[in-house]
Amino acid sequence: MRNLWIFISKYNAFFLFIIFLTLSYVLLVKNNSYQRASVWNSSNQVIGLAYERVNQFTSYLVLGRANDSLAAENARLRNQLKSSFFDNKIKQKSVIDTVTQQQYTYIEARVVNNSIHQKNNYITINRGKKQGIQKGMGVICSSGIVGIILNVSENYSTIQSLLHSDTRISASVNGNIGSLVWGEGNYNPQLAILKDIPNHVILKKGERVVTSGFSLFPSGLEIGKVTHTDIISGDSFLNIQVSLATNFATLQYVYVVNNLLSNEQQLLEAQNKIE
């Protein structure tokens, strides 16, 4: 306490100056309408700016929940797309009987781990058996194809990325069906190779490459665009370079494709092997 009084007495002139300055400022504002209005306007501006900064900060804190909500909404909307239904159309003379049946549903998931610079790349998502994920399901994102479910635990799954040497996706370009592969001498995460397209097919740069519908994915989903074509000497098929639509470096949310008719198709095709 003694040191406090010594400090105050030592700097008493400064403290008196602050007190008189404050009093004069209060009297000036109180007795002059122009100064009073200026002070109120300035204080409102400062308070408004402070509220804006607080709102931006709180918005950033809930950004993750907002993204999760948008991903769930996108999955719900994908379930309603025409491509998610099986069209069982029966024609007999002039009678047409059309019945639509849900074939594909989508489960949204968030990426929790991802690699893109390895020879064989994998992705981990925060959905598993409890959420209906099974091995072998296809995985897409808002822009293109991601990969195939490889392993599943209760709450997590790993995806064999499209950027994997063993991944094969049935793809179509200009009505021609081929097989999309990655990593054959080029481990660029933005490029893949479309094979098994006959060399008499004429393709132009920029033509869309989409899913054929012959594999785990609905037909017509974006895969990428043709950037270059080569005819390998002595080969009857083209070597087509494809620029992938999916940006694996920024991948955050994906959708797992559940083909509700896949078991029926697999059981039927298994009978061919038995015979």
Buried (B, 14 or more C-beta within 10 A) or exposed (E): EEEEEEEEEEEEEEEEEEEEEEEEEEEEBEEEEEEEEEBEEEEEEEEEEEEEEEEEEEEEEEEEEEEBEEBEEBBEEBBEEEBBBEEEEEEEEEEEEEEEEEBBBBBBBBBEEBBBEBEBBBBBBBBBBEBEBEEEBBBBBBBBBBBBBBEBEEEBBBBBBBBBBEBBBBBBBEEBBBBBBBBEEEBEBBBBBBBBBEBEBEBEEEBBBBBBBEBBBBEEBBBBBBBEBEEEEEEEBBBBBBBBBBEBEEBEBBBBBBBEEBEEEEEEEEEEEEE
